[in-house]
Amino acid sequence: MTKVFIDGSAGTTGLRIHQRLAQRQDITLLALPEELRKDDAARQAALNECDIAFLCLPDAAAKQAVVLVTDPNTVIIDASTAHRTASGWAYGFPELGDSFDQGVKAGKRIAVPGCHASGFIALVQPLVSAGLLAKDALLTCHSVTGYSGGGKAMIAQYEAPSRSPLLDAPRQYGLSQQHKHLPEMQAITGLESPPIFCPIVADFYSGMAVTVPLFASQLKGSAEDVCQLYP
């Protein structure tokens, strides 16, 4: 029986993972009492007792949790931004190719891709990898997302009975181009420069639509070559 511990199980991501894994008969979910949920000694014991640890924590806390793991057999799956471009960590997107697939299958440290980043990478990485899009291409990415990605605070804001009418319309954010997904969007695609990123949150719970516009002159192959990359 595989033992799983979710560090940060009270957050939106942790609750969703717990909900799904609780239905499995081949998994034992380790849990801490509420009063020990943030106790480092209790967390360390659970992190080293489990076979797989999900980190559903802020970046700093995720880094600290990794330090607490001393058992070399514990597999860590980090849902935060902390390790997505870190050396020694597999990027959890096996559909991108054999190296990514093997990294997930054999790795002990696996970083979960970011939401906006997943859409951008799925569109751009195959083109760069196949040589159909130059690594020095300057790109723009528009991504419209539901409000659940903002966590408990944003969910409460959007679902409040007396919420602001400004939330009725889509809202662009991250205008400073310092969004936490940009490093992985550049690193995993192999681009020399990150895209101009335009994330937009809209009035629906979950889901995402990502668009990366390209001029035909930016592509080095035919439309058929491009289509073959996306079966």
Residue pairs with C-beta under 8 A, 6 or more apart in sequence:
1 26
1 27
1 28
2 26
2 27
2 28
2 51
2 52
3 27
3 28
3 30
3 49
3 50
3 51
3 52
4 21
4 27
4 28
4 29
4 30
4 50
4 51
4 52
4 53
4 54
5 29
5 30
5 31
5 46
5 47
5 49
5 50
5 52
5 53
5 54
6 14
6 17
6 18
6 21
6 29
6 53
6 54
6 56
7 14
7 43
7 46
7 47
7 53
7 54
7 55
7 56
7 57
7 65
8 14
8 54
8 55
8 56
8 57
8 61
9 15
9 17
9 18
9 31
9 37
9 56
10 37
11 56
11 57
11 151
11 152
12 148
12 151
12 152
12 155
13 56
13 79
14 54
14 56
17 54
17 56
18 29
21 27
21 29
22 29
30 46
30 49
30 50
32 39
32 42
32 43
32 46
36 42
36 43
40 68
43 65
43 68
44 68
44 69
46 53
47 53
47 65
47 68
47 69
47 71
47 74
48 68
48 69
48 70
48 71
48 74
50 74
51 73
51 74
51 75
52 74
52 75
52 76
52 77
53 65
53 69
53 74
53 75
53 76
53 77
54 77
54 79
55 61
55 62
55 65
55 66
55 76
55 77
55 78
55 79
55 80
56 79
56 80
57 65
57 79
57 80
58 80
59 80
59 81
59 82
60 82
61 80
62 78
62 80
62 82
62 83
63 82
63 83
65 76
66 76
66 78
66 83
66 109
69 76
72 108
73 108
74 108
75 107
75 108
75 109
75 110
76 108
76 109
76 110
77 92
77 110
77 112
78 89
78 109
78 110
78 111
78 112
79 112
81 114
81 180
81 181
81 184
82 111
83 89
83 109
83 111
84 91
84 111
84 112
84 113
84 114
84 117
84 183
84 184
84 187
85 183
85 184
85 187
85 188
86 111
88 109
89 107
89 109
89 110
89 111
90 100
90 103
90 104
90 107
90 109
90 110
90 111
91 100
91 103
91 110
91 111
91 113
91 184
91 188
92 104
92 110
92 111
92 112
92 113
93 100
93 113
93 118
93 121
93 122
93 188
94 100
94 101
94 103
94 104
94 105
95 101
95 122
96 121
96 122
96 125
96 126
96 129
96 188
97 129
103 110
104 110
113 121
113 184
113 188
114 180
114 181
114 184
115 145
115 149
115 181
115 208
116 141
116 143
116 145
116 179
116 181
116 185
116 197
116 199
116 208
116 210
117 181
117 184
117 185
117 188
119 143
119 208
119 209
119 210
120 141
120 143
120 181
120 185
120 189
120 195
120 197
120 210
120 212
121 184
121 185
121 188
121 189
122 210
123 210
123 212
124 133
124 139
124 189
124 191
124 212
125 188
125 189
125 190
126 229
126 230
127 133
127 219
127 226
127 229
128 134
128 135
128 137
128 189
128 190
128 191
129 190
130 221
130 225
130 229
131 220
132 219
132 220
132 221
132 225
132 226
132 229
133 214
133 218
133 219
133 220
134 218
134 220
135 190
135 191
135 192
136 191
136 192
136 193
137 191
137 218
138 193
138 195
138 196
139 191
139 195
139 196
139 212
139 214
140 195
140 196
140 197
140 198
140 212
140 213
141 185
141 195
141 196
141 197
141 198
141 210
141 211
141 212
142 198
142 200
142 210
142 211
142 212
142 213
143 197
143 198
143 199
143 200
143 208
143 209
143 210
143 211
144 170
144 200
144 201
144 202
144 208
144 209
144 210
145 199
145 200
145 201
145 202
145 207
145 208
146 201
146 202
146 204
146 205
146 206
146 207
146 208
147 154
147 155
147 157
147 158
147 201
147 202
147 203
147 204
147 205
148 154
148 155
148 205
148 206
149 201
149 206
149 208
150 157
150 201
154 201
155 205
157 163
157 167
158 167
158 203
167 203
168 203
169 202
169 203
170 200
170 201
170 202
170 203
171 200
171 201
171 202
172 198
172 199
172 200
173 199
173 200
173 201
174 197
174 198
174 199
177 194
177 196
177 197
179 197
179 199
181 197
182 194
182 195
182 197
183 194
185 191
185 194
185 195
185 197
186 192
186 193
186 194
186 195
195 212
219 226
